[in-house]
Amino acid sequence: MNLHDLSSHARAGHVQELNLISLEGGIYILEARMDDGAHPLSDNQGHTMHLRSVEHARELLHTLPTLPCNLVHTMVHDEMCGIREDNGEIVCVPISLSLPG
């Protein structure tokens, strides 16, 4: 789903929530959750769009209607201290995509 499609679906009320997913290396991807599943945001070439930060997402999405949004990342105990705790724990924190001001 590209930005134009996301905007159309959001304005039509089809988007239930957005998830800004934090990946290793300081990269974020955005997915729109709708009735038929999760749809990652793609660029004009159809590749998954990589965002740099929460602020980058805010700048990109500021024209969308207000939607619930979560910052999502998995627990990475094994990367942080060499302890493998694979319990599939995910941290999901509600955030606002509104620009300050």
HUNORSUL-V862302 format. One record per residue. SS is DSSP state (H for helix, E for strand, C for the rest). NEAR is the number of other ideal C-beta (glycine too) atoms within 12 Angstrom. Layout:
SS/NEAR, SS/NEAR
This chain:
C/30, E/22, H/26, H/16, H/22, H/32, H/23, H/19, H/26, H/31, H/16, C/14, C/14, C/22, C/33, C/21, E/26, E/42, E/34, E/40, E/32, E/29, E/20, C/15, C/11, C/13, E/19, E/34, E/31, E/45, E/29, E/38, E/28, E/23, C/13, C/12, E/12, E/22, E/28, E/28, C/36, E/21, C/18, C/12, C/8, C/12, C/12, E/21, C/29, C/24, E/31, C/20, C/18, H/29, H/19, H/22, H/36, H/26, H/18, H/27, H/32, C/20, C/19, C/31, C/21, C/18, C/32, C/22, E/32, E/29, E/27, E/27, E/23, E/20, C/20, C/20, H/16, H/15, H/15, H/12, H/10, C/9, C/12, C/12, C/15, C/12, C/11, C/9, C/14, E/16, E/18, E/21, E/17, E/16, E/26, C/21, C/33, C/19, C/17, C/10, C/5
